[in-house]
Amino acid sequence: MQYYPMPDHVRKQCNYRFSYTVIVSLFTSKAGIKDYLNKNVRINNDEKLGKDELTQRAASVVEGFVETLEEFNGYDSVQVAGITFASAYDKEF
């Protein structure tokens, strides 16, 4: 994974050295209508994270969304369809 200097807007929101943006694609079903939703997840950490750890953390965050946000109450099913690593920032660049 290639790391980039942390932009100011991320730096203001992050007290950690590393910040990752992960896009989680969800396959949903509601009243027989199937659709895809994308959720952007930012994961921050003081140490570099590997792809497996990022995947686990992003899936856990989205699982929390599905269980707690009203947005997902009416769906018959919600499944993770894909995970994309969008960016990786290092505050010390």
Backbone as a chain_set.jsonl record, in Angstrom:
{"seq": "MQYYPMPDHVRKQCNYRFSYTVIVSLFTSKAGIKDYLNKNVRINNDEKLGKDELTQRAASVVEGFVETLEEFNGYDSVQVAGITFASAYDKEF", "coords": {"N": [[0.847, -1.163, 0.0], [0.59, 2.181, -0.841], [1.663, 5.117, 0.756], [0.65, 8.47, 1.444], [1.293, 12.015, 1.945], [-0.473, 13.438, 4.671], [-3.442, 15.153, 4.078], [-4.581, 18.5, 4.923], [-7.328, 18.639, 5.759], [-7.799, 16.046, 6.685], [-5.836, 15.808, 8.602], [-6.74, 17.622, 10.541], [-8.871, 16.238, 11.613], [-7.803, 14.002, 12.729], [-5.91, 12.453, 15.208], [-3.976, 10.615, 15.076], [-1.11, 8.836, 13.716], [-1.393, 7.451, 11.259], [-3.864, 7.325, 8.706], [-6.58, 5.847, 7.121], [-8.672, 5.48, 4.291], [-11.419, 3.63, 3.536], [-13.585, 2.017, 1.321], [-16.623, 0.502, 1.598], [-18.615, -1.726, -0.024], [-21.981, -2.518, -0.137], [-24.381, -5.069, -0.54], [-27.788, -4.955, -0.842], [-31.151, -5.851, 0.084], [-34.525, -5.154, -0.23], [-37.849, -5.487, 0.2], [-37.899, -7.177, -2.05], [-36.453, -5.709, -3.887], [-33.28, -5.256, -5.133], [-30.134, -3.779, -4.405], [-27.137, -1.728, -4.411], [-25.063, -0.229, -1.978], [-22.658, 2.211, -1.015], [-20.329, 2.754, 1.549], [-18.243, 5.032, 3.092], [-15.416, 4.631, 5.065], [-13.351, 5.755, 7.624], [-10.333, 4.871, 9.026], [-8.221, 5.115, 11.724], [-4.931, 4.989, 13.104], [-2.031, 4.502, 15.188], [-0.016, 2.926, 14.27], [1.193, 1.299, 11.28], [-1.209, -0.419, 9.341], [-2.021, -3.609, 8.054], [-3.532, -5.016, 5.054], [-5.343, -7.074, 5.733], [-6.02, -6.512, 8.419], [-7.132, -3.94, 8.09], [-9.338, -4.606, 6.49], [-10.833, -6.198, 8.287], [-11.38, -4.313, 10.33], [-12.823, -2.317, 8.922], [-15.049, -3.802, 8.062], [-16.146, -4.4, 10.557], [-16.871, -1.836, 11.473], [-18.841, -1.14, 9.587], [-20.659, -3.18, 10.076], [-21.511, -2.373, 12.587], [-22.815, -0.001, 11.801], [-24.978, -1.106, 10.345], [-26.349, -2.466, 12.339], [-27.135, -0.409, 14.068], [-27.967, 2.054, 12.842], [-30.822, 3.849, 11.723], [-31.231, 3.972, 9.029], [-30.843, 1.43, 7.967], [-32.889, -0.156, 8.918], [-35.218, -1.041, 7.472], [-34.366, -2.949, 5.632], [-34.32, -6.215, 4.194], [-32.092, -7.82, 3.929], [-28.579, -7.284, 4.325], [-25.428, -7.307, 2.99], [-21.875, -7.509, 2.942], [-20.347, -6.698, -0.005], [-17.997, -5.959, -1.203], [-14.709, -4.578, -0.648], [-12.767, -1.703, -0.84], [-9.605, -0.24, -0.843], [-9.04, 3.025, -0.489], [-7.358, 5.221, 0.21], [-4.26, 5.963, 1.889], [-2.746, 7.581, 4.476], [0.086, 9.232, 5.889], [0.999, 10.98, 8.64], [3.527, 11.928, 9.178], [4.836, 12.42, 6.803]], "CA": [[0.0, 0.0, 0.0], [1.38, 3.405, -0.929], [1.24, 6.154, 1.699], [0.756, 9.845, 0.964], [1.23, 13.013, 3.021], [-1.832, 13.638, 5.152], [-3.982, 16.479, 3.744], [-4.985, 19.299, 6.083], [-8.665, 18.302, 6.262], [-7.69, 14.791, 7.432], [-4.984, 16.109, 9.756], [-7.567, 18.296, 11.551], [-9.804, 15.271, 12.187], [-7.086, 12.79, 13.116], [-4.806, 12.613, 16.151], [-3.122, 9.445, 14.909], [-0.115, 8.989, 12.656], [-1.876, 6.905, 9.997], [-5.298, 7.393, 8.447], [-6.941, 5.076, 5.935], [-10.046, 5.575, 3.817], [-11.831, 2.349, 2.978], [-14.95, 2.046, 0.807], [-17.268, -0.798, 1.753], [-19.778, -1.864, -0.9], [-22.973, -3.394, 0.478], [-25.488, -5.569, -1.352], [-28.977, -4.878, 0.001], [-32.427, -6.33, -0.44], [-35.638, -4.538, 0.5], [-39.113, -5.758, -0.489], [-37.612, -7.776, -3.343], [-35.615, -4.826, -4.71], [-31.865, -5.411, -4.786], [-29.386, -2.556, -4.68], [-25.817, -1.622, -3.799], [-24.751, 1.015, -1.271], [-21.252, 2.356, -0.638], [-20.08, 3.491, 2.781], [-16.846, 5.411, 3.298], [-15.0, 4.412, 6.448], [-11.994, 6.214, 7.918], [-9.719, 4.123, 10.117], [-7.013, 5.8, 12.186], [-4.111, 4.17, 13.984], [-0.67, 5.006, 15.356], [0.893, 2.018, 13.579], [0.721, 0.865, 9.96], [-2.089, -1.582, 9.35], [-2.028, -4.403, 6.83], [-4.828, -5.109, 4.378], [-6.25, -7.949, 6.484], [-6.495, -5.76, 9.588], [-8.031, -2.889, 7.588], [-10.572, -5.262, 6.058], [-11.574, -6.569, 9.493], [-11.868, -3.107, 11.012], [-13.859, -1.68, 8.099], [-16.241, -4.65, 8.131], [-16.722, -4.223, 11.897], [-17.513, -0.52, 11.518], [-20.068, -1.201, 8.79], [-21.582, -4.044, 10.821], [-22.096, -1.488, 13.595], [-23.786, 0.856, 11.098], [-26.158, -1.894, 9.981], [-27.071, -2.812, 13.562], [-27.58, 0.73, 14.874], [-28.532, 3.192, 12.114], [-32.188, 3.697, 11.22], [-31.127, 3.825, 7.571], [-30.829, 0.018, 7.589], [-33.985, -0.885, 9.57], [-36.194, -1.625, 6.56], [-33.789, -3.913, 4.693], [-34.456, -7.641, 4.484], [-30.726, -8.318, 4.1], [-27.455, -6.403, 3.993], [-24.212, -8.112, 2.96], [-20.684, -6.857, 2.395], [-20.086, -7.207, -1.353], [-16.623, -5.664, -1.584], [-13.975, -3.578, 0.128], [-11.74, -1.045, -1.643], [-8.719, 0.649, -0.101], [-9.025, 4.241, -1.299], [-6.191, 6.066, 0.486], [-3.494, 5.728, 3.11], [-1.993, 8.797, 4.767], [1.054, 9.227, 6.978], [1.114, 12.347, 9.148], [4.932, 12.332, 9.259], [5.396, 12.721, 5.477]], "C": [[0.901, 1.237, 0.0], [0.788, 4.461, 0.005], [1.522, 7.528, 1.112], [0.777, 10.794, 2.15], [-0.232, 13.272, 3.392], [-2.318, 15.042, 4.802], [-4.494, 17.192, 4.999], [-6.345, 18.899, 6.634], [-8.669, 16.978, 7.034], [-6.891, 15.028, 8.702], [-5.795, 16.747, 10.891], [-8.49, 17.319, 12.276], [-9.109, 14.076, 12.836], [-5.932, 13.109, 14.056], [-3.817, 11.457, 16.065], [-2.141, 9.664, 13.766], [-0.655, 8.546, 11.299], [-3.392, 7.018, 9.903], [-5.58, 6.705, 7.115], [-8.393, 5.359, 5.571], [-10.356, 4.28, 3.083], [-13.279, 2.491, 2.52], [-15.504, 0.628, 0.888], [-18.533, -0.798, 0.906], [-20.716, -2.903, -0.29], [-24.028, -3.801, -0.545], [-26.705, -5.618, -0.443], [-30.194, -5.44, -0.718], [-33.534, -5.759, 0.438], [-36.903, -4.729, -0.328], [-38.882, -6.286, -1.908], [-36.758, -6.935, -4.273], [-34.173, -4.934, -4.216], [-31.103, -4.175, -5.227], [-28.005, -2.658, -4.04], [-25.683, -0.256, -3.141], [-23.257, 1.033, -0.997], [-21.163, 3.191, 0.622], [-18.584, 3.768, 2.876], [-16.523, 5.282, 4.776], [-13.581, 4.943, 6.598], [-11.509, 5.465, 9.152], [-8.403, 4.797, 10.447], [-6.255, 4.898, 13.144], [-2.72, 4.786, 14.092], [0.373, 4.123, 14.679], [0.309, 1.656, 12.218], [-0.133, -0.383, 10.112], [-1.987, -2.299, 8.011], [-3.433, -4.494, 6.256], [-5.819, -5.989, 5.138], [-6.849, -7.223, 7.685], [-7.456, -4.653, 9.163], [-9.373, -3.471, 7.155], [-11.435, -5.61, 7.259], [-12.174, -5.348, 10.179], [-12.983, -2.424, 10.229], [-15.153, -2.486, 8.144], [-16.921, -4.51, 9.489], [-17.452, -2.894, 12.024], [-18.842, -0.563, 10.771], [-21.099, -2.109, 9.46], [-22.267, -3.239, 11.926], [-23.117, -0.539, 12.992], [-25.096, 0.101, 10.876], [-27.002, -2.197, 11.218], [-27.684, -1.609, 14.262], [-28.254, 1.863, 14.112], [-29.928, 2.884, 11.582], [-32.217, 3.461, 9.711], [-31.268, 2.363, 7.125], [-31.997, -0.783, 8.163], [-34.906, -1.611, 8.607], [-35.664, -2.689, 5.617], [-34.017, -5.348, 5.158], [-33.082, -8.276, 4.695], [-29.721, -7.261, 3.659], [-26.199, -7.259, 4.084], [-23.063, -7.287, 2.404], [-20.376, -7.512, 1.053], [-18.645, -6.965, -1.787], [-16.023, -4.586, -0.709], [-12.856, -3.042, -0.749], [-10.921, -0.131, -0.745], [-8.507, 1.897, -0.942], [-7.79, 5.097, -1.054], [-5.544, 5.668, 1.8], [-2.596, 6.941, 3.321], [-1.073, 8.593, 5.963], [1.285, 10.671, 7.39], [2.56, 12.844, 9.131], [5.589, 12.54, 7.895], [5.522, 14.207, 5.327]], "O": [[1.862, 1.312, 0.765], [-0.424, 4.669, 0.041], [2.494, 7.726, 0.384], [0.335, 10.434, 3.241], [-1.107, 13.316, 2.528], [-1.681, 16.024, 5.182], [-4.8, 16.555, 6.007], [-6.514, 18.823, 7.851], [-9.472, 16.811, 7.952], [-7.234, 14.505, 9.762], [-5.566, 16.448, 12.063], [-8.85, 17.55, 13.43], [-9.771, 13.226, 13.431], [-5.078, 13.937, 13.74], [-2.92, 11.342, 16.899], [-2.318, 10.566, 12.948], [-0.398, 9.204, 10.291], [-4.107, 6.833, 10.888], [-4.905, 6.952, 6.116], [-9.247, 5.466, 6.452], [-9.66, 3.887, 2.146], [-14.111, 3.027, 3.252], [-14.94, -0.313, 0.329], [-19.417, 0.036, 1.099], [-20.305, -4.018, 0.031], [-24.507, -2.973, -1.32], [-26.665, -6.25, 0.612], [-30.255, -5.493, -1.947], [-33.497, -5.858, 1.665], [-37.015, -4.194, -1.431], [-39.578, -5.897, -2.846], [-36.374, -7.402, -5.345], [-33.889, -4.73, -3.036], [-31.381, -3.595, -6.276], [-27.74, -3.552, -3.236], [-26.136, 0.751, -3.685], [-22.653, -0.016, -0.772], [-21.838, 4.213, 0.752], [-17.763, 2.859, 2.755], [-17.265, 5.765, 5.631], [-12.707, 4.622, 5.794], [-12.182, 5.429, 10.183], [-7.57, 5.025, 9.569], [-6.856, 4.137, 13.903], [-2.282, 5.506, 13.195], [1.525, 4.53, 14.53], [-0.905, 1.698, 12.019], [0.174, -1.278, 10.899], [-1.878, -1.663, 6.963], [-4.405, -4.095, 6.899], [-7.009, -5.679, 5.182], [-8.051, -7.313, 7.933], [-8.486, -4.449, 9.807], [-10.423, -2.889, 7.427], [-12.638, -5.348, 7.255], [-13.344, -5.356, 10.562], [-13.98, -1.997, 10.813], [-16.237, -1.912, 8.253], [-18.15, -4.503, 9.564], [-18.53, -2.83, 12.614], [-19.854, -0.074, 11.273], [-22.296, -1.823, 9.409], [-23.462, -3.405, 12.171], [-24.164, -0.29, 13.589], [-26.178, 0.603, 11.181], [-28.231, -2.186, 11.15], [-28.665, -1.766, 14.988], [-29.058, 2.582, 14.704], [-30.182, 1.799, 11.059], [-33.131, 2.82, 9.192], [-31.759, 2.094, 6.028], [-32.085, -1.986, 7.915], [-35.34, -2.721, 8.913], [-36.441, -3.28, 4.867], [-33.921, -5.658, 6.345], [-32.924, -9.161, 5.535], [-29.975, -6.463, 2.756], [-25.928, -7.865, 5.12], [-23.252, -6.467, 1.506], [-20.171, -8.723, 0.975], [-18.125, -7.683, -2.642], [-16.736, -3.784, -0.105], [-12.088, -3.808, -1.332], [-11.473, 0.657, 0.022], [-7.867, 1.837, -1.992], [-7.226, 5.647, -1.999], [-6.185, 5.117, 2.694], [-1.788, 7.287, 2.458], [-1.404, 7.884, 6.913], [1.717, 11.492, 6.581], [2.796, 14.051, 9.076], [6.788, 12.811, 7.834], [5.972, 14.687, 4.286]]}, "num_chains": 1, "name": "protein.A"}
